[in-house]
Amino acid sequence: MSFSPEKLRIVKINIVKIRLNNTESVTASDLNDYEMDIEQLTEVGFSPDIKTAKVTIEYKVTPVKDGVRNDGLGAEFTIDFFIEIDNYTELVVKKGDELIADSHLLVNLVAVSFSTGRGILYSKLHSTHLEKIILPIIDPINLIKLDETNEESNETKN
């Protein structure tokens, strides 16, 4: 059987960390001449016993002006997404001590989590000094490729 996005269900979202820094009591308009540096880290793990993937996405937003980062005005978020996979045993196989996941599954897990995270961040940043920040639309394949360069490839954490 091949991968089908309809076989995925988000069963839980856990906002692990929200930290909004505003050490200078600025408003959104005060940040008009700042660029926003958005760092993001994604981890995918699997739980074979419950046929679920856990996708953790960490975001760090830092205002930058004239090349100088201002962490005192930034934000950090960590969000866990628990996603049930109907045909788990066909898409995630164990080889030795490693779990190897279908690449289409990985891309879709990351895409769904990142997009959902974008909405969560947007709602949490509304009416704050960082309200103009909307995470960009990304190609999730690039996140998977980025992991491959760090020798993560399709091998994931248990």
N, CA, C and O of each residue as an XYZ file, in Angstrom:
632
protein
N       0.851     -1.185      0.000
C       0.000      0.000      0.000
C       0.890      1.239      0.000
O       1.938      1.259      0.646
N       0.477      2.248     -0.712
C       1.271      3.469     -0.781
C       0.767      4.504      0.231
O      -0.278      4.340      0.862
N       1.536      5.546      0.352
C       1.191      6.602      1.298
C      -0.028      7.382      0.812
O      -0.180      7.640     -0.382
N      -0.893      7.753      1.758
C      -2.040      8.596      1.482
C      -2.211      9.557      2.658
O      -2.352      9.109      3.796
N      -2.202     10.877      2.405
C      -2.336     11.842      3.507
C      -3.610     11.657      4.313
O      -3.658     12.026      5.487
N      -4.641     11.093      3.702
C      -5.907     10.883      4.403
C      -5.775      9.859      5.528
O      -6.677      9.731      6.355
N      -4.670      9.138      5.566
C      -4.436      8.127      6.606
C      -3.793      8.737      7.859
O      -3.493      8.020      8.814
N      -3.584     10.047      7.853
C      -2.987     10.749      8.997
C      -4.067     11.501      9.761
O      -4.990     12.064      9.171
N      -3.935     11.500     11.104
C      -4.846     12.272     11.948
C      -4.059     12.904     13.083
O      -3.359     12.216     13.826
N      -4.178     14.212     13.211
C      -3.583     14.876     14.370
C      -4.458     14.523     15.571
O      -5.650     14.831     15.595
N      -3.856     13.875     16.563
C      -4.645     13.461     17.723
C      -4.372     14.328     18.950
O      -5.159     14.342     19.897
N      -3.259     15.047     18.925
C      -2.952     15.921     20.061
C      -1.920     16.955     19.633
O      -1.014     16.670     18.850
N      -2.078     18.158     20.167
C      -1.095     19.227     19.988
C      -0.736     19.722     21.378
O      -1.611     20.088     22.164
N       0.534     19.732     21.669
C       0.994     20.168     22.989
C       1.937     21.359     22.809
O       3.018     21.222     22.236
N       1.525     22.513     23.295
C       2.397     23.685     23.262
C       3.311     23.583     24.478
O       2.898     23.834     25.610
N       4.553     23.212     24.218
C       5.520     22.942     25.275
C       6.092     24.234     25.849
O       6.254     24.366     27.062
N       6.396     25.184     24.968
C       7.009     26.431     25.440
C       6.537     27.601     24.592
O       6.474     27.522     23.365
N       6.210     28.685     25.277
C       5.960     29.981     24.645
C       6.717     31.007     25.467
O       6.466     31.171     26.661
N       7.630     31.685     24.828
C       8.361     32.742     25.525
C       8.394     33.969     24.613
O       9.009     33.954     23.547
N       7.723     35.022     25.055
C       7.750     36.297     24.342
C       8.622     37.251     25.135
O       8.352     37.532     26.303
N       9.656     37.741     24.501
C      10.543     38.697     25.159
C      10.213     40.095     24.673
O      10.052     40.321     23.473
N      10.114     41.024     25.595
C       9.915     42.425     25.235
C      10.551     43.270     26.328
O       9.869     43.991     27.056
N      11.864     43.166     26.427
C      12.586     43.849     27.492
C      12.591     45.360     27.344
O      12.924     46.089     28.279
N      12.214     45.823     26.148
C      12.249     47.272     25.919
C      10.862     47.883     25.785
O      10.738     49.053     25.424
N       9.817     47.113     26.070
C       8.428     47.576     25.979
C       8.133     48.274     24.658
O       7.639     49.401     24.631
N       8.443     47.591     23.571
C       8.183     48.156     22.248
C       6.845     47.659     21.720
O       6.282     46.689     22.226
N       6.352     48.333     20.706
C       5.124     47.934     20.028
C       5.483     47.386     18.652
O       6.635     47.458     18.226
N       4.502     46.846     17.974
C       4.725     46.306     16.636
C       5.254     47.381     15.691
O       6.134     47.108     14.875
N       4.730     48.591     15.791
C       5.197     49.660     14.892
C       6.650     50.052     15.164
O       7.338     50.541     14.268
N       7.119     49.840     16.393
C       8.519     50.119     16.709
C       9.459     49.174     15.957
O      10.642     49.475     15.797
N       8.943     48.051     15.503
C       9.772     47.050     14.831
C       9.679     47.116     13.310
O      10.157     46.216     12.619
N       9.069     48.172     12.788
C       8.904     48.297     11.333
C      10.221     48.254     10.566
O      10.272     47.725      9.456
N      11.273     48.800     11.140
C      12.552     48.836     10.423
C      13.469     47.673     10.811
O      14.670     47.714     10.547
N      12.912     46.651     11.427
C      13.663     45.439     11.772
C      13.341     44.339     10.769
O      12.227     44.252     10.253
N      14.321     43.517     10.509
C      14.078     42.266      9.799
C      13.874     41.209     10.867
O      14.376     41.346     11.982
N      13.148     40.165     10.540
C      12.922     39.090     11.496
C      13.687     37.848     11.053
O      13.489     37.343      9.948
N      14.553     37.370     11.921
C      15.267     36.127     11.678
C      14.451     35.008     12.326
O      14.196     35.033     13.530
N      14.050     34.038     11.526
C      13.241     32.936     12.044
C      14.053     31.651     11.912
O      14.362     31.202     10.808
N      14.391     31.072     13.061
C      15.087     29.789     13.086
C      14.071     28.720     13.434
O      13.143     28.952     14.209
N      14.257     27.547     12.851
C      13.307     26.480     13.074
C      14.054     25.153     13.114
O      14.957     24.914     12.312
N      13.672     24.297     14.048
C      14.246     22.962     14.179
C      13.092     21.970     14.242
O      12.129     22.169     14.982
N      13.199     20.900     13.462
C      12.149     19.890     13.417
C      12.727     18.529     13.781
O      13.787     18.145     13.287
N      12.029     17.804     14.641
C      12.393     16.431     14.980
C      11.161     15.555     14.800
O      10.048     15.937     15.160
N      11.385     14.368     14.235
C      10.297     13.417     14.049
C      10.680     12.123     14.748
O      11.779     11.600     14.558
N       9.763     11.615     15.557
C       9.964     10.332     16.221
C       8.717      9.478     16.064
O       7.635      9.988     15.772
N       8.875      8.182     16.260
C       7.748      7.267     16.065
C       7.544      6.390     17.295
O       8.494      6.032     17.991
N       6.283      6.055     17.543
C       5.895      5.133     18.622
C       5.181      3.947     17.985
O       3.977      4.002     17.737
N       5.930      2.868     17.719
C       5.322      1.717     17.040
C       4.139      1.116     17.797
O       3.183      0.648     17.178
N       4.195      1.126     19.116
C       3.129      0.498     19.901
C       1.784      1.191     19.741
O       0.744      0.546     19.876
N       1.781      2.491     19.457
C       0.509      3.206     19.274
C       0.363      3.775     17.860
O      -0.544      4.561     17.587
N       1.269      3.364     16.969
C       1.213      3.744     15.547
C       1.070      5.251     15.364
O       0.214      5.734     14.621
N       1.931      5.970     16.063
C       1.861      7.428     16.089
C       3.234      8.040     15.839
O       4.262      7.485     16.228
N       3.228      9.177     15.191
C       4.443      9.978     15.027
C       4.336     11.182     15.945
O       3.251     11.720     16.167
N       5.469     11.592     16.469
C       5.544     12.832     17.236
C       6.473     13.762     16.469
O       7.637     13.441     16.228
N       5.944     14.909     16.094
C       6.740     15.918     15.400
C       6.897     17.088     16.356
O       5.913     17.677     16.802
N       8.140     17.418     16.663
C       8.431     18.570     17.517
C       9.025     19.653     16.638
O       9.987     19.424     15.904
N       8.434     20.836     16.724
C       8.973     21.979     15.989
C       9.295     23.073     16.991
O       8.456     23.481     17.794
N      10.531     23.533     16.919
C      10.972     24.661     17.738
C      11.182     25.852     16.817
O      11.810     25.742     15.764
N      10.646     26.986     17.233
C      10.784     28.229     16.481
C      11.482     29.247     17.373
O      11.211     29.333     18.571
N      12.383     30.015     16.772
C      12.989     31.141     17.476
C      12.937     32.332     16.522
O      13.468     32.283     15.413
N      12.295     33.387     16.971
C      12.141     34.605     16.179
C      12.957     35.698     16.846
O      12.781     35.988     18.029
N      13.858     36.306     16.068
C      14.718     37.353     16.612
C      14.706     38.572     15.689
O      15.054     38.455     14.514
N      14.313     39.735     16.202
C      14.418     40.961     15.412
C      15.893     41.322     15.173
O      16.734     41.200     16.063
N      16.177     41.769     13.944
C      17.542     42.138     13.563
C      17.496     43.511     12.902
O      16.705     43.747     11.988
N      18.361     44.422     13.379
C      18.441     45.757     12.778
C      19.911     46.077     12.539
O      20.738     45.985     13.447
N      20.219     46.451     11.309
C      21.598     46.779     10.930
C      22.560     45.652     11.297
O      23.685     45.901     11.732
N      22.110     44.414     11.118
C      22.947     43.251     11.388
C      23.076     42.876     12.852
O      23.774     41.918     13.184
N      22.412     43.617     13.738
C      22.502     43.346     15.181
C      21.219     42.645     15.641
O      20.117     43.167     15.472
N      21.386     41.456     16.223
C      20.249     40.682     16.741
C      19.821     41.232     18.099
O      20.656     41.564     18.940
N      18.510     41.321     18.298
C      17.982     41.786     19.573
C      17.137     40.678     20.198
O      15.917     40.643     20.037
N      17.808     39.770     20.918
C      17.112     38.651     21.559
C      16.112     39.126     22.602
O      15.169     38.401     22.921
N      16.294     40.313     23.132
C      15.389     40.856     24.137
C      14.018     41.192     23.596
O      13.105     41.501     24.362
N      13.863     41.136     22.274
C      12.564     41.414     21.659
C      12.013     40.206     20.910
O      11.003     40.319     20.215
N      12.652     39.075     21.040
C      12.282     37.895     20.260
C      11.248     37.011     20.922
O      10.619     37.381     21.914
N      11.094     35.845     20.352
C      10.136     34.865     20.864
C      10.666     33.460     20.596
O      11.403     33.227     19.638
N      10.275     32.534     21.464
C      10.625     31.132     21.283
C       9.382     30.291     21.538
O       8.629     30.535     22.480
N       9.187     29.311     20.693
C       8.053     28.406     20.809
C       8.523     26.978     20.574
O       9.400     26.739     19.743
N       7.954     26.045     21.290
C       8.138     24.621     21.020
C       6.758     23.987     21.037
O       5.996     24.139     21.992
N       6.450     23.271     19.958
C       5.139     22.649     19.826
C       5.334     21.185     19.422
O       6.093     20.880     18.502
N       4.641     20.290     20.124
C       4.636     18.867     19.785
C       3.319     18.529     19.091
O       2.243     18.929     19.537
N       3.425     17.794     18.003
C       2.255     17.319     17.262
C       2.272     15.796     17.306
O       3.274     15.175     16.952
N       1.179     15.198     17.733
C       1.049     13.747     17.770
C       0.093     13.352     16.653
O      -1.065     13.767     16.622
N       0.612     12.536     15.735
C      -0.143     12.221     14.530
C      -0.273     10.709     14.389
O       0.723      9.990     14.299
N      -1.499     10.249     14.370
C      -1.787      8.835     14.208
C      -1.691      8.468     12.725
O      -2.127      9.224     11.856
N      -1.112      7.295     12.451
C      -0.899      6.840     11.077
C      -1.635      5.510     10.903
O      -1.237      4.500     11.484
N      -2.708      5.507     10.102
C      -3.517      4.298      9.935
C      -2.709      3.108      9.417
O      -2.833      2.004      9.948
N      -1.899      3.313      8.407
C      -1.124      2.214      7.830
C       0.352      2.297      8.261
O       1.267      2.180      7.447
N       0.539      2.499      9.541
C       1.865      2.683     10.146
C       2.844      1.574      9.751
O       3.960      1.860      9.318
N       2.436      0.316      9.899
C       3.369     -0.797      9.695
C       3.838     -0.906      8.246
O       4.861     -1.536      7.975
N       3.116     -0.309      7.328
C       3.527     -0.316      5.926
C       4.477      0.835      5.609
O       5.221      0.776      4.630
N       4.455      1.868      6.423
C       5.221      3.078      6.126
C       6.436      3.278      7.017
O       7.337      4.044      6.675
N       6.469      2.600      8.150
C       7.592      2.721      9.082
C       8.069      1.301      9.392
O       7.337      0.496      9.967
N       9.308      1.013      9.001
C       9.843     -0.330      9.212
C      11.089     -0.256     10.092
O      11.836      0.722     10.072
N      11.281     -1.306     10.851
C      12.437     -1.367     11.744
C      13.562     -2.115     11.048
O      13.358     -3.214     10.533
N      14.750     -1.521     11.032
C      15.960     -2.151     10.507
C      17.017     -2.049     11.591
O      17.586     -0.982     11.820
N      17.270     -3.151     12.246
C      18.179     -3.125     13.390
C      17.549     -2.332     14.512
O      16.426     -2.614     14.932
N      18.279     -1.331     15.000
C      17.762     -0.470     16.064
C      17.096      0.801     15.529
O      16.618      1.627     16.306
N      17.066      0.954     14.218
C      16.540      2.174     13.609
C      15.160      1.956     13.008
O      14.841      0.865     12.537
N      14.357      2.993     13.030
C      13.083      3.002     12.327
C      13.279      3.801     11.044
O      13.777      4.926     11.080
N      12.893      3.229      9.924
C      13.019      3.892      8.632
C      11.610      4.213      8.146
O      10.765      3.326      8.021
N      11.369      5.496      7.874
C      10.032      5.949      7.467
C      10.007      6.268      5.981
O      10.995      6.728      5.409
N       8.873      6.017      5.378
C       8.624      6.376      3.992
C       8.840      7.886      3.818
O       8.376      8.682      4.635
N       9.539      8.267      2.761
C       9.868      9.688      2.576
C       8.616     10.545      2.375
O       8.579     11.690      2.824
N       7.590     10.008      1.706
C       6.341     10.771      1.529
C       5.660     11.007      2.871
O       5.089     12.071      3.112
N       5.728     10.008      3.734
C       5.177     10.163      5.081
C       5.901     11.271      5.825
O       5.260     12.139      6.418
N       7.228     11.254      5.802
C       8.010     12.286      6.505
C       7.676     13.685      6.009
O       7.465     14.602      6.803
N       7.630     13.840      4.693
C       7.335     15.157      4.118
C       5.961     15.643      4.575
O       5.804     16.811      4.932
N       4.977     14.766      4.568
C       3.626     15.165      4.967
C       3.517     15.435      6.456
O       2.804     16.353      6.862
N       4.211     14.654      7.284
C       4.204     14.922      8.721
C       4.766     16.318      9.007
O       4.206     17.076      9.799
N       5.876     16.641      8.352
C       6.498     17.957      8.550
C       5.607     19.066      7.993
O       5.445     20.106      8.631
N       5.032     18.854      6.814
C       4.186     19.882      6.193
C       2.967     20.204      7.054
O       2.651     21.372      7.282
N       2.288     19.169      7.527
C       1.089     19.371      8.355
C       1.462     20.074      9.659
O       0.771     20.995     10.093
N       2.544     19.642     10.271
C       2.963     20.232     11.546
C       3.396     21.683     11.371
O       3.013     22.543     12.164
N       4.188     21.962     10.341
C       4.658     23.327     10.115
C       3.486     24.268      9.826
O       3.420     25.374     10.364
N       2.571     23.822      8.978
C       1.416     24.667      8.643
C       0.523     24.914      9.854
O       0.055     26.031     10.075
N       0.294     23.869     10.630
C      -0.508     24.032     11.838
C       0.217     24.941     12.834
O      -0.408     25.776     13.488
N       1.533     24.775     12.943
C       2.340     25.636     13.810
C       2.267     27.093     13.388
O       2.261     27.988     14.234
N       2.211     27.336     12.080
C       2.092     28.707     11.576
C       0.830     29.353     12.131
O       0.867     30.501     12.574
N      -0.282     28.633     12.112
C      -1.537     29.171     12.632
C      -1.495     29.396     14.130
O      -2.012     30.396     14.629
N      -0.881     28.469     14.847
C      -0.767     28.618     16.301
C       0.074     29.840     16.641
O      -0.310     30.639     17.496
N       1.222     29.993     15.976
C       2.069     31.159     16.242
C       1.350     32.453     15.895
O       1.426     33.431     16.638
N       0.660     32.456     14.776
C      -0.063     33.663     14.380
C      -1.064     34.066     15.461
O      -1.172     35.243     15.808
N      -1.793     33.083     15.990
C      -2.783     33.417     17.020
C      -2.125     33.847     18.329
O      -2.660     34.705     19.032
N      -0.987     33.272     18.663
C      -0.293     33.624     19.910
C       0.419     34.973     19.813
O       0.570     35.668     20.818
N       0.855     35.345     18.614
C       1.573     36.616     18.457
C       0.640     37.795     18.199
O       1.058     38.949     18.289
N      -0.619     37.510     17.880
C      -1.602     38.573     17.646
C      -1.674     39.482     18.874
O      -1.700     39.004     20.008
N      -1.706     40.769     18.642
C      -1.781     41.788     19.697
C      -0.522     41.847     20.551
O      -0.568     42.280     21.703
N       0.611     41.408     19.983
C       1.904     41.575     20.664
C       2.796     42.402     19.755
O       2.413     42.744     18.636
N       3.992     42.722     20.244
C       4.936     43.497     19.437
C       5.422     42.705     18.210
O       6.016     43.283     17.299
N       5.176     41.408     18.185
C       5.593     40.563     17.059
C       4.413     40.145     16.178
O       4.502     39.161     15.444
N       3.315     40.890     16.251
C       2.096     40.487     15.557
C       2.233     40.452     14.036
O       1.405     39.824     13.376
N       3.215     41.081     13.470
C       3.371     41.092     12.011
C       4.088     39.857     11.482
O       4.234     39.690     10.271
N       4.527     39.006     12.375
C       5.263     37.821     11.946
C       4.303     36.715     11.543
O       3.439     36.300     12.315
N       4.475     36.253     10.324
C       3.770     35.081      9.825
C       4.845     34.172      9.246
O       5.619     34.585      8.383
N       4.886     32.943      9.720
C       5.891     32.019      9.201
C       5.734     31.872      7.696
O       4.613     31.843      7.190
N       6.837     31.779      6.984
C       6.763     31.671      5.524
C       6.228     30.311      5.091
O       6.254     29.342      5.851
N       5.750     30.262      3.865
C       5.381     28.985      3.265
C       6.685     28.326      2.841
O       7.539     28.953      2.214
N       6.824     27.068      3.187
C       8.078     26.366      2.932
C       7.819     25.106      2.112
O       6.691     24.622      2.021
N       8.880     24.596      1.526
C       8.829     23.297      0.881
C       9.350     22.297      1.907
O      10.547     22.294      2.196
N       8.488     21.448      2.466
C       8.922     20.544      3.533
C      10.023     19.584      3.093
O      10.767     19.066      3.927
N      10.128     19.347      1.796
C      11.210     18.483      1.305
C      12.555     19.084      1.672
O      13.499     18.351      1.967
N      12.653     20.409      1.659
C      13.921     21.058      2.032
C      14.279     20.793      3.489
O      15.460     20.690      3.820
N      13.289     20.683      4.361
C      13.568     20.375      5.762
C      14.081     18.946      5.901
O      14.974     18.673      6.704
N      13.508     18.039      5.112
C      13.963     16.649      5.137
C      15.379     16.569      4.570
O      16.229     15.878      5.131
N      15.642     17.268      3.465
C      16.986     17.277      2.870
C      17.992     17.864      3.835
O      19.120     17.383      3.936
N      17.584     18.907      4.549
C      18.464     19.518      5.538
C      18.857     18.485      6.584
O      20.017     18.422      6.989
N      17.901     17.678      7.023
C      18.197     16.634      7.992
C      19.161     15.606      7.407
O      20.029     15.101      8.118
N      19.017     15.290      6.116
C      19.894     14.304      5.503
C      21.340     14.768      5.530
O      22.246     13.947      5.676
N      21.575     16.074      5.392
C      22.943     16.564      5.427
C      23.538     16.433      6.823
O      24.757     16.461      6.996
N      22.661     16.289      7.821
C      23.113     16.076      9.193
C      23.066     14.598      9.554
O      23.019     14.235     10.729
N      23.078     13.739      8.514
C      23.073     12.288      8.659
C      21.843     11.760      9.369
O      21.891     10.693      9.981
N      20.742     12.494      9.295
C      19.503     12.023      9.895
C      18.740     11.182      8.866
O      18.083     10.208      9.235
N      18.820     11.550      7.570
C      18.088     10.964      6.455
C      16.693     10.561      6.878
O      15.997     11.332      7.539
N      16.278      9.374      6.512
C      14.945      8.928      6.887
C      14.976      8.145      8.182
O      13.955      7.595      8.595
N      16.116      8.084      8.824
C      16.202      7.413     10.109
C      15.685      8.368     11.167
O      16.043      9.546     11.182
N      14.862      7.870     12.028
C      14.230      8.719     13.022
C      14.428      8.152     14.400
O      14.878      7.018     14.570
N      14.088      8.951     15.376
C      14.211      8.515     16.762
C      13.016      7.668     17.156
O      11.897      7.923     16.711
N      13.240      6.676     17.976
C      12.135      5.865     18.507
C      11.400      6.651     19.563
O      10.434      6.155     20.141
